[in-house]
Amino acid sequence: MIVVSSIVKKYGNKIALDNVSLEVKKGEFVSLIGPNGAGKTTLIRILLTLMKPDKGEVQILGENPFRNKRIFKAIGYVQEIPNYPPFLTGRQVLELSAKIRGVDKSEVKRVLEFVEMENYANSPIIKYSKGMVQRIAIAESLLGNPSILIMDEPNMGIDPIFSLKTRELLNKLKRKDNVSILMTSHELEDVKKLSDRIFMIYKGKIVFSGTVEDMIKEFLGIQVIVETDEIENAEEALKGIEYVKGVFNDGNRLIVKLNEDRREDLLRDLVTSGVKVKGFYIDLNLEEAYMRALRNV
């Protein structure tokens, strides 16, 4: 759906993007993460043909977007900070956007219902919270049933409740319509909960690509959380096991660090030793992995 191949972009002598390649497949949710100034927004602008790369190429739906602008009818975009006229209502914003895009007016009702804003659609934008404005922006991006959605920091500055609601909307969108989504975000909880794959960009280069679990394994190793009421028995059972690198007591649970991914063996060895395991899962601490990755690049 989206293929970026060896993109290079310079601002004077500064390299903003250095041989960047990535792909977003059909129905896939891909997150682009990295610190401010890493090149995320530059890449989004190139995808939207707001600027041209110095080298490399972009393919969206099998077409070059710089040569075939018609493909943008199949692309929805959510900008970082939506800037709507404050005197317009949410419904008016969407009706105007539908008219510009050549989309039937009936679409407005559908997208308002999808983002759960139908009860607030007739209020002016100036009375909306940031979360409500963001929902209107998501609704606008869905006009015309796009097959690709590009989002630049969709949850930036939103309170936790609205952030959770936005995450639920994006999950629903992915499940229901098989939309391909590319999102830039600093909200790592959203990235962890939503992403099929992530790309980490730093100083214009892709320094990691893979799943959330892959990133955590690469930068933190394999850490398994074992929840049990028999902490002492569990600690005793884990002594001398060759694939266990370390065991840390964290109250009513153990954090078990492994030399290699032998989670099935770990669970079997605990149960065989008579330990009643209440919870058993890999420690997906993306925030710590992200910080470790920044220190290592």
Secondary structure in CASP SS format (residue, H / E / C, confidence):
PFRMAT SS
TARGET T0000
AUTHOR 0000-0000-0000
METHOD secondary structure of the structure
MODEL  1
M C 1.00
I E 1.00
V E 1.00
V E 1.00
S E 1.00
S E 1.00
I E 1.00
V E 1.00
K E 1.00
K E 1.00
Y E 1.00
G C 1.00
N C 1.00
K E 1.00
I E 1.00
A E 1.00
L E 1.00
D E 1.00
N E 1.00
V E 1.00
S E 1.00
L E 1.00
E E 1.00
V E 1.00
K C 1.00
K C 1.00
G C 1.00
E C 1.00
F E 1.00
V E 1.00
S E 1.00
L E 1.00
I E 1.00
G C 1.00
P C 1.00
N C 1.00
G C 1.00
A C 1.00
G C 1.00
K H 1.00
T H 1.00
T H 1.00
L H 1.00
I H 1.00
R H 1.00
I H 1.00
L H 1.00
L C 1.00
T C 1.00
L C 1.00
M C 1.00
K C 1.00
P C 1.00
D C 1.00
K E 1.00
G E 1.00
E E 1.00
V E 1.00
Q E 1.00
I E 1.00
L C 1.00
G C 1.00
E E 1.00
N C 1.00
P C 1.00
F C 1.00
R C 1.00
N C 1.00
K H 1.00
R H 1.00
I H 1.00
F H 1.00
K H 1.00
A H 1.00
I E 1.00
G E 1.00
Y E 1.00
V E 1.00
Q C 1.00
E C 1.00
I C 1.00
P C 1.00
N C 1.00
Y C 1.00
P C 1.00
P C 1.00
F C 1.00
L C 1.00
T E 1.00
G H 1.00
R H 1.00
Q H 1.00
V H 1.00
L H 1.00
E H 1.00
L H 1.00
S H 1.00
A H 1.00
K H 1.00
I H 1.00
R H 1.00
G C 1.00
V C 1.00
D C 1.00
K C 1.00
S H 1.00
E H 1.00
V H 1.00
K H 1.00
R H 1.00
V H 1.00
L H 1.00
E H 1.00
F H 1.00
V C 1.00
E C 1.00
M C 1.00
E C 1.00
N C 1.00
Y C 1.00
A C 1.00
N C 1.00
S C 1.00
P E 1.00
I H 1.00
I H 1.00
K H 1.00
Y C 1.00
S C 1.00
K H 1.00
G H 1.00
M H 1.00
V H 1.00
Q H 1.00
R H 1.00
I H 1.00
A H 1.00
I H 1.00
A H 1.00
E H 1.00
S H 1.00
L C 1.00
L C 1.00
G C 1.00
N C 1.00
P C 1.00
S C 1.00
I E 1.00
L E 1.00
I E 1.00
M E 1.00
D E 1.00
E C 1.00
P C 1.00
N C 1.00
M C 1.00
G C 1.00
I C 1.00
D C 1.00
P H 1.00
I H 1.00
F H 1.00
S H 1.00
L H 1.00
K H 1.00
T H 1.00
R H 1.00
E H 1.00
L H 1.00
L H 1.00
N H 1.00
K H 1.00
L H 1.00
K H 1.00
R H 1.00
K H 1.00
D H 1.00
N C 1.00
V C 1.00
S E 1.00
I E 1.00
L E 1.00
M E 1.00
T E 1.00
S C 1.00
H C 1.00
E C 1.00
L H 1.00
E H 1.00
D H 1.00
V H 1.00
K H 1.00
K H 1.00
L H 1.00
S C 1.00
D C 1.00
R E 1.00
I E 1.00
F E 1.00
M E 1.00
I E 1.00
Y E 1.00
K C 1.00
G C 1.00
K E 1.00
I E 1.00
V E 1.00
F E 1.00
S E 1.00
G E 1.00
T C 1.00
V H 1.00
E H 1.00
D H 1.00
M H 1.00
I H 1.00
K H 1.00
E H 1.00
F H 1.00
L H 1.00
G C 1.00
I E 1.00
Q E 1.00
V E 1.00
I E 1.00
V E 1.00
E E 1.00
T E 1.00
D C 1.00
E C 1.00
I H 1.00
E H 1.00
N H 1.00
A H 1.00
E H 1.00
E H 1.00
A H 1.00
L H 1.00
K C 1.00
G C 1.00
I C 1.00
E C 1.00
Y C 1.00
V E 1.00
K E 1.00
G E 1.00
V E 1.00
F E 1.00
N E 1.00
D C 1.00
G C 1.00
N C 1.00
R E 1.00
L E 1.00
I E 1.00
V E 1.00
K E 1.00
L E 1.00
N C 1.00
E C 1.00
D C 1.00
R C 1.00
R H 1.00
E H 1.00
D H 1.00
L H 1.00
L H 1.00
R H 1.00
D H 1.00
L H 1.00
V H 1.00
T H 1.00
S C 1.00
G C 1.00
V C 1.00
K C 1.00
V E 1.00
K E 1.00
G E 1.00
F E 1.00
Y E 1.00
I E 1.00
D C 1.00
L C 1.00
N C 1.00
L H 1.00
E H 1.00
E H 1.00
A H 1.00
Y H 1.00
M H 1.00
R H 1.00
A H 1.00
L H 1.00
R H 1.00
N H 1.00
V C 1.00
END
